Amino acid sequence: MRVYLVVIDESEEAHNALRFAARRAADTEGAVHLLALVPKQAFNAFGGVQATIEEEARDRAEVIASSAAGELMSESGLMPQIAVRMGDSKAVIDEYLREHPEVAALVLGAAAEGNPGPLVTHFSAQAGALPCPLFIVPGGLSEDEIDRLS
């Protein structure tokens, strides 16, 4: 079974990547994994405050991932696997790919204008060393164009 990994957040780029991955998974009888990232918070001298901030960030990431999963389920009938992880986004994605050799492709969305985004920039530079293909969905594509291409 082909598994498409999408890094999910509230951005339009993530929405486009999810749409592309969902269509590919449906066409190939595959699955989608959603990875919501929680950035490690800067050191705070007051541990209780830092723990609360981290917990709120994790809760927000879980809500975003659950919302995306509901959208995916209603549009394609696919129920994704959801993971919420804390840490440096690039390291977390690398670790997830090592832990999940079933992932057939990492699907990222690029910004429509300007810099494509930090994850696209990083992983496109590292594409030759990835354990799976990297799909980059251009940010300027409409939903109809994404559907046609996927």
C-alpha positions as YAML, in Angstrom:
chain: A
units: angstrom
residues:
- id: 1
  name: MET
  ca: [0.00, 0.00, 0.00]
- id: 2
  name: ARG
  ca: [1.32, 3.42, -0.94]
- id: 3
  name: VAL
  ca: [1.44, 5.86, 1.95]
- id: 4
  name: TYR
  ca: [1.62, 9.60, 1.33]
- id: 5
  name: LEU
  ca: [3.02, 11.71, 4.18]
- id: 6
  name: VAL
  ca: [1.67, 15.25, 4.47]
- id: 7
  name: VAL
  ca: [3.00, 17.78, 6.97]
- id: 8
  name: ILE
  ca: [-0.16, 19.55, 8.07]
- id: 9
  name: ASP
  ca: [-0.73, 23.04, 9.43]
- id: 10
  name: GLU
  ca: [-3.19, 25.88, 8.75]
- id: 11
  name: SER
  ca: [-1.48, 27.09, 5.59]
- id: 12
  name: GLU
  ca: [-2.90, 27.01, 2.07]
- id: 13
  name: GLU
  ca: [0.24, 25.11, 1.04]
- id: 14
  name: ALA
  ca: [-0.58, 22.28, 3.47]
- id: 15
  name: HIS
  ca: [-4.18, 22.22, 2.21]
- id: 16
  name: ASN
  ca: [-2.93, 21.85, -1.38]
- id: 17
  name: ALA
  ca: [-0.50, 19.08, -0.38]
- id: 18
  name: LEU
  ca: [-3.30, 17.24, 1.45]
- id: 19
  name: ARG
  ca: [-5.63, 17.52, -1.55]
- id: 20
  name: PHE
  ca: [-2.95, 16.15, -3.88]
- id: 21
  name: ALA
  ca: [-2.03, 13.31, -1.49]
- id: 22
  name: ALA
  ca: [-5.68, 12.39, -0.93]
- id: 23
  name: ARG
  ca: [-6.33, 12.12, -4.65]
- id: 24
  name: ARG
  ca: [-3.18, 10.05, -5.22]
- id: 25
  name: ALA
  ca: [-4.02, 7.76, -2.30]
- id: 26
  name: ALA
  ca: [-7.58, 7.25, -3.55]
- id: 27
  name: ASP
  ca: [-6.34, 6.47, -7.07]
- id: 28
  name: THR
  ca: [-3.69, 4.01, -5.88]
- id: 29
  name: GLU
  ca: [-5.69, 2.43, -3.04]
- id: 30
  name: GLY
  ca: [-3.16, 3.96, -0.68]
- id: 31
  name: ALA
  ca: [-3.26, 5.83, 2.59]
- id: 32
  name: VAL
  ca: [-2.40, 9.25, 3.96]
- id: 33
  name: HIS
  ca: [-0.37, 9.98, 7.07]
- id: 34
  name: LEU
  ca: [-0.76, 13.45, 8.58]
- id: 35
  name: LEU
  ca: [2.14, 14.83, 10.60]
- id: 36
  name: ALA
  ca: [1.41, 17.91, 12.71]
- id: 37
  name: LEU
  ca: [4.50, 19.62, 14.05]
- id: 38
  name: VAL
  ca: [4.82, 21.41, 17.36]
- id: 39
  name: PRO
  ca: [7.91, 23.60, 17.47]
- id: 40
  name: LYS
  ca: [10.04, 23.24, 20.56]
- id: 41
  name: GLN
  ca: [9.47, 26.31, 22.69]
- id: 42
  name: ALA
  ca: [12.36, 28.57, 23.60]
- id: 43
  name: PHE
  ca: [13.69, 28.03, 27.08]
- id: 44
  name: ASN
  ca: [11.61, 29.70, 29.75]
- id: 45
  name: ALA
  ca: [12.90, 30.14, 33.29]
- id: 46
  name: PHE
  ca: [9.47, 29.27, 34.65]
- id: 47
  name: GLY
  ca: [8.98, 25.57, 33.90]
- id: 48
  name: GLY
  ca: [5.26, 25.61, 34.60]
- id: 49
  name: VAL
  ca: [4.70, 28.42, 32.13]
- id: 50
  name: GLN
  ca: [6.74, 26.65, 29.48]
- id: 51
  name: ALA
  ca: [4.87, 23.39, 30.03]
- id: 52
  name: THR
  ca: [1.55, 25.21, 29.63]
- id: 53
  name: ILE
  ca: [2.70, 26.92, 26.41]
- id: 54
  name: GLU
  ca: [3.91, 23.58, 25.00]
- id: 55
  name: GLU
  ca: [0.66, 21.85, 25.95]
- id: 56
  name: GLU
  ca: [-1.40, 24.59, 24.27]
- id: 57
  name: ALA
  ca: [0.74, 24.35, 21.12]
- id: 58
  name: ARG
  ca: [0.30, 20.57, 21.07]
- id: 59
  name: ASP
  ca: [-3.47, 20.89, 21.57]
- id: 60
  name: ARG
  ca: [-3.65, 23.36, 18.67]
- id: 61
  name: ALA
  ca: [-1.66, 21.01, 16.42]
- id: 62
  name: GLU
  ca: [-3.99, 18.14, 17.32]
- id: 63
  name: VAL
  ca: [-7.05, 20.25, 16.45]
- id: 64
  name: ILE
  ca: [-5.51, 21.20, 13.09]
- id: 65
  name: ALA
  ca: [-4.66, 17.57, 12.30]
- id: 66
  name: SER
  ca: [-8.11, 16.35, 13.36]
- id: 67
  name: SER
  ca: [-9.79, 19.00, 11.23]
- id: 68
  name: ALA
  ca: [-7.68, 18.00, 8.23]
- id: 69
  name: ALA
  ca: [-8.49, 14.33, 8.87]
- id: 70
  name: GLY
  ca: [-12.21, 15.14, 8.93]
- id: 71
  name: GLU
  ca: [-11.89, 17.07, 5.66]
- id: 72
  name: LEU
  ca: [-10.01, 14.15, 4.10]
- id: 73
  name: MET
  ca: [-12.57, 11.63, 5.33]
- id: 74
  name: SER
  ca: [-15.54, 13.62, 4.02]
- id: 75
  name: GLU
  ca: [-13.97, 14.29, 0.59]
- id: 76
  name: SER
  ca: [-12.34, 10.94, -0.15]
- id: 77
  name: GLY
  ca: [-13.53, 8.44, 2.43]
- id: 78
  name: LEU
  ca: [-9.94, 7.87, 3.55]
- id: 79
  name: MET
  ca: [-9.15, 7.87, 7.25]
- id: 80
  name: PRO
  ca: [-5.58, 9.09, 7.72]
- id: 81
  name: GLN
  ca: [-3.11, 8.11, 10.38]
- id: 82
  name: ILE
  ca: [-2.36, 11.18, 12.54]
- id: 83
  name: ALA
  ca: [0.86, 11.93, 14.39]
- id: 84
  name: VAL
  ca: [1.65, 15.02, 16.43]
- id: 85
  name: ARG
  ca: [5.33, 15.49, 17.25]
- id: 86
  name: MET
  ca: [7.33, 18.16, 19.02]
- id: 87
  name: GLY
  ca: [10.75, 19.33, 17.94]
- id: 88
  name: ASP
  ca: [12.67, 20.77, 15.02]
- id: 89
  name: SER
  ca: [10.45, 20.22, 11.99]
- id: 90
  name: LYS
  ca: [13.18, 18.93, 9.68]
- id: 91
  name: ALA
  ca: [14.53, 16.49, 12.27]
- id: 92
  name: VAL
  ca: [11.02, 15.30, 13.19]
- id: 93
  name: ILE
  ca: [10.16, 14.60, 9.53]
- id: 94
  name: ASP
  ca: [13.47, 12.75, 8.99]
- id: 95
  name: GLU
  ca: [12.78, 10.66, 12.11]
- id: 96
  name: TYR
  ca: [9.21, 9.92, 10.99]
- id: 97
  name: LEU
  ca: [10.43, 8.73, 7.59]
- id: 98
  name: ARG
  ca: [12.99, 6.43, 9.26]
- id: 99
  name: GLU
  ca: [10.30, 5.00, 11.56]
- id: 100
  name: HIS
  ca: [7.81, 4.48, 8.71]
- id: 101
  name: PRO
  ca: [9.47, 2.76, 5.76]
- id: 102
  name: GLU
  ca: [6.00, 2.25, 4.26]
- id: 103
  name: VAL
  ca: [5.87, 5.95, 3.31]
- id: 104
  name: ALA
  ca: [5.97, 6.05, -0.50]
- id: 105
  name: ALA
  ca: [6.18, 9.85, -0.84]
- id: 106
  name: LEU
  ca: [6.63, 13.01, 1.19]
- id: 107
  name: VAL
  ca: [4.11, 15.57, -0.11]
- id: 108
  name: LEU
  ca: [4.78, 19.25, 0.59]
- id: 109
  name: GLY
  ca: [3.11, 22.38, -0.70]
- id: 110
  name: ALA
  ca: [5.12, 25.32, -1.98]
- id: 111
  name: ALA
  ca: [4.12, 28.94, -1.46]
- id: 112
  name: ALA
  ca: [2.47, 30.59, -4.45]
- id: 113
  name: GLU
  ca: [4.92, 33.50, -4.43]
- id: 114
  name: GLY
  ca: [8.42, 34.19, -3.19]
- id: 115
  name: ASN
  ca: [10.35, 31.65, -1.15]
- id: 116
  name: PRO
  ca: [8.67, 28.22, -1.44]
- id: 117
  name: GLY
  ca: [8.92, 27.72, 2.33]
- id: 118
  name: PRO
  ca: [11.49, 26.31, 4.74]
- id: 119
  name: LEU
  ca: [10.47, 22.66, 4.45]
- id: 120
  name: VAL
  ca: [10.33, 22.70, 0.64]
- id: 121
  name: THR
  ca: [13.70, 24.46, 0.52]
- id: 122
  name: HIS
  ca: [15.30, 21.99, 2.93]
- id: 123
  name: PHE
  ca: [13.87, 18.76, 1.56]
- id: 124
  name: SER
  ca: [14.33, 19.67, -2.10]
- id: 125
  name: ALA
  ca: [18.03, 20.22, -1.34]
- id: 126
  name: GLN
  ca: [18.10, 16.81, 0.40]
- id: 127
  name: ALA
  ca: [15.90, 14.97, -2.11]
- id: 128
  name: GLY
  ca: [18.68, 12.66, -3.26]
- id: 129
  name: ALA
  ca: [19.13, 11.31, 0.27]
- id: 130
  name: LEU
  ca: [15.44, 10.84, 1.12]
- id: 131
  name: PRO
  ca: [14.11, 7.28, 1.49]
- id: 132
  name: CYS
  ca: [11.13, 8.14, -0.74]
- id: 133
  name: PRO
  ca: [10.18, 10.53, -3.55]
- id: 134
  name: LEU
  ca: [9.39, 14.14, -2.72]
- id: 135
  name: PHE
  ca: [6.26, 15.63, -4.30]
- id: 136
  name: ILE
  ca: [6.07, 19.44, -4.25]
- id: 137
  name: VAL
  ca: [2.65, 20.87, -5.03]
- id: 138
  name: PRO
  ca: [2.96, 24.38, -6.51]
- id: 139
  name: GLY
  ca: [1.04, 26.98, -4.52]
- id: 140
  name: GLY
  ca: [-0.37, 28.65, -7.62]
- id: 141
  name: LEU
  ca: [-2.46, 25.65, -8.66]
- id: 142
  name: SER
  ca: [-6.23, 25.77, -8.27]
- id: 143
  name: GLU
  ca: [-8.11, 22.87, -6.70]
- id: 144
  name: ASP
  ca: [-9.27, 21.82, -10.18]
- id: 145
  name: GLU
  ca: [-5.67, 21.81, -11.43]
- id: 146
  name: ILE
  ca: [-4.53, 19.77, -8.42]
- id: 147
  name: ASP
  ca: [-7.34, 17.27, -9.08]
- id: 148
  name: ARG
  ca: [-6.40, 17.00, -12.75]
- id: 149
  name: LEU
  ca: [-2.70, 16.47, -11.99]
- id: 150
  name: SER
  ca: [-3.16, 14.01, -9.17]
...
